[in-house]
């Protein structure tokens, strides 16, 4: 009996994600994916065929984790000494009166009439 053995380690297992999966994992739409790619702010796709592209799952997950780490940084608190951070989520921007119109509708729902 002969067992095959290679001195080189097996490459890490990864899979390719098509654009609907990339949108779901990254939480952004297709147009934003391509815009961020052009700006060098999103992992590039892998060309499978002339009309088929996909993204390595590990690259997309790493991008998501980097966004989370950036938002968790100590300097990125939503309120710091009463001042709003520039990249705060709009719905976290402050009291209901400062929310965008679509959020005000929901904020006013609980108010007594």
Secondary structure, 3 states (H helix, E strand, C coil): CCCCCCCCCCCCCCCEECHHHHHHHHCCCHHHHHHHHHCCCCCCCEEEECCEEEEEHHHHHHHHHHHHHHHHCHHHCCEECCEECCCCCHHHCCCHHHCCHHHHHHHHHCCCC
